[in-house]
Amino acid sequence: MTTGRLLILDDDETVGQTLLFAAQTCSFEARLCTTAASFLAELASWPATHLAIDLNLPGGSGREVLSRLAAISCGASVIVCSGAGGAELEAAQAEAKALGLHTTGVLTKPFRLTRLKALLAEVH
């Protein structure tokens, strides 16, 4: 039995695969996208309960994706991910909340499995 669905947006395939595997160990179905376009297309056809969004993407940013999610009134729980400093993560989380998105928290890279589990367990 699955607990939820996690859709991951991360341009680093290794990090994305690690998140994917970690989510599966938490009884989540999970899918990985490496571009914003593929992520948004996947979300339209595979409704996710949780989204993990990397802030730093080639040719764009995770913040642009957050704006797009707000525009479609996405109800999934958003986890903001990055290897950037805590201030950047907190600012992006505040921006997501201001856009009306439900955010469960931030995930600093490299991440700990216990932190990801805690974020996935949060229900809104």
MINU-708957 format. One record per residue: x, y, z of N, C-alpha, C in turn; residue in three letters. Coordinates in steps of 0.001 Angstrom, whole numbers, plus 500000, padded with zeros to 6 digits. Example, Ala and Ser with C-alpha at 12.3 -4.5 7.8 and 13.67 -1.06 7.14 Angstrom:
REM residues 2
513190494310507800512300495500507800513200496700507800ALA 512850497750507080513670498940507140512900500030507870SER 
//
This chain:
REM residues 124
500840498816500000500000500000500000500882501244500000MET 500578502172499121501374503397499063500790504454499993THR 501679505299500469501296506374501373500936507637500610THR 501595507851499493501377509044498695502186508965497422GLY 502210510093496714502947510187495450503874511396495510ARG 505143511156495268506139512228495250506643512421493831LEU 506504513642493329507057514004492030508264514894492285LEU 509398514502491759510678515159492028511135515929490805ILE 511577517168491025512214517964489982513630518275490427LEU 514584517626489787515994517862490098516806517554488848ASP 517634518508488434518427518309487222519605517369487441ASP 519960517109488691521042516178489008520440514783489153ASP 520678513949488166520087512608488122520432511787489365GLU 521641511904489864522051511136491040521258511556492276THR 521141512848492493520355513345493624518899512936493463VAL 518377513101492262516992512731491998516716511263492252GLY 517615510412491818517457508971492041517518508643493532GLN 518366509349494261518459509139495706517148509525496386THR 516581510669495988515280511082496519514194510063496156LEU 514237509583494932513267508609494447513315507344495304LEU 514496506824495505514665505609496304514237505846497749PHE 514622506982498308514262507298499693512749507381499849ALA 512072507984498891510610508079498955509974506693498883ALA 510527505837498057509985504489497935510150503707499234GLN 511216503964499972511393503296501268510375503801502286THR 509746504937501999508690505496502855507307505103502339CYS 507249504098501468505997503609500872505312504627499972SER 506096505489499333505577506447498371505836505934496965PHE 504890506189496066505183506076494652505990507325494337GLU 506962507217493469507777508398493163508194508386491704ALA 508283509586491160508766509774489788509724510956489771ARG 510675510891488853511710511907488738511639512587487379LEU 511718513913487399511830514714486186513081515580486315CYS 513786515767485211515020516546485254514885517926484625THR 513700518228484075513453519562483518512100520076484013THR 511969521387484060510711521991484496509560521600483571ALA 509814521581482271508769521244481303508263519818481517ALA 509173518869481686508744517482481889508040517322483237SER 508482518068484237507869518038485561506409518508485488PHE 506171519631484844504812520174484744503917519269483908LEU 504457518674482857503681517742482040503338516489482844ALA 504282515991483592504059514794484417503012515069485489GLU 503086516235486103502128516606487147500701516645486598LEU 500549517071485346499220517140484724498617515755484526ALA 499456514751484307498936513410484042499079512456485224SER 499850512834486221500093511966487391499969512819488647TRP 498768512958489180498567513830490347499394513364491549PRO 500255514220492002501125513903493133500572514524494409ALA 500854513873495528500479514430496822501572515348497350THR 502820515083496923503985515842497365504876516161496167HIS 505521517310496231506449517736495182507768518131495829LEU 508872517627495308510204518040495744510809518836494596ALA 511085520119494839511522521015493768512875521611494088ILE 513843521326493229515172521907493346515108523364492888ASP 515772524235493617515748525657493259516637525996492078LEU 517746525291491928518728525631490899518618524675489723ASN 518076525203488625517876524410487425518521525115486237LEU 519093524360485308519656525011484125518541525605483269PRO 518732526814482823517752527471481968516499527930482693GLY 516552528018483993515384528449484752515643528286486238GLY 514579528390486997514748528219488436513522527542489020SER 513726526942490168512627526333490891511576527355491284GLY 511999528590491466511039529642491825510038529889490694ARG 510492529789489461509578529914488322508555528784488340GLU 509011527599488701508109526449488800507088526688489911VAL 507521527233491030506593527539492117505495528488491638LEU 505867529481490857504877530417490309503888529708489397SER 504390528802488588503520528032487688502556527151488485ARG 503055526561489575502201525728490421501085526554491045LEU 501428527755491481500416528641492058499377529016491014ALA 499807529230489784498896529621488707497869528529488401ALA 498235527274488638497295526176488387496622525706489677ILE 496812526465490756496214526142492061496555524736492517SER 497821524398492434498299523076492834498080522879494338CYS 497521521754494706497250521480496111498232520532496765GLY 499246520092496035500231519161496600501107519862497632ALA 501657519091498539502596519609499525503953519806498856SER 504520520991499005505765521338498334506941521268499308VAL 507991520581498873509252520525499594510274521244498729ILE 510831522331499247511825523111498510513201522510498812VAL 513955522174497752515254521511497903516363522351497282CYS 517536522323497909518689522994497319519934522727498145SER 521049522855497489522333522813498171522773524213498561GLY 521960525197498206522258526593498556522087526779500064ALA 522448527916500525522356528206501946520936528232502470GLY 520833528145503780519547528132504438518719529363504176GLY 519367530521504038518629531762503793517891531695502461ALA 518526531158501425517879531037500116516707530065500178GLU 516889528969500893515809527999501038514619528592501786LEU 514905529281502867513830529887503656513099530964502853GLU 513830531743502069513206532774501233512299532133500187ALA 512743531034499584511927530351498575510684529738499219ALA 510833529200500415509678528639501107508672529751501440GLN 509159530885501905508275532015502207507564532497500937ALA 508288532521499828507697532926498549506594531951498141GLU 506849530649498309505847529642497962504586529816498806ALA 504773530059500093503622530284500973502858531534500564LYS 503588532598500197502945533836499758502144533623498474ALA 502568532661497654501853532334496420500626531465496688LEU 500468531041497933499316530213498291499565528721498217GLY 500828528320498050501163526899498003501344526364499417LEU 501004525091499607501238524450500897502664523902500892HIS 503487524403501769504857523909501849505038523155503158THR 505655521998503063505908521216504270507267521532504862THR 508142522163504084509450522521504603510511522530503534GLY 511741522605503998512885522653503096513757521426503321VAL 514457521045502271515356519902502313516712520359501802LEU 517651520489502710518994520932502353519797519754501823THR 520466519976500701521354518957500128522754519149500687LYS 523451518115501022522964516734501032521928516553502135PRO 520939515733501863519838515590502810519965514313503627PHE 519253514307504724519182513129505589517843512435505349ARG 517875511126505315516672510345505089515623510646506161LEU 516051510847507397515094511136508463514355512443508199THR 515043513427507633514405514707507317513378514524506200ARG 513739513784505156512802513538504069511580512792504594LEU 511774511787505423510657511034505985509728511951506768LYS 510292512850507543509476513785508326508652514681507420ALA 509240515162506336508525516032505410507412515284504669LEU 507683514036504323506677513239503618505526512828504544LEU 505809512715505810504787512302506785503814513438507109ALA 504227514675506848503361515805507181502147515820506260GLU 500999515979506856499740516016506116499150517404506222VAL 498585517869505127497923519187505180496441519051504976HIS 
//
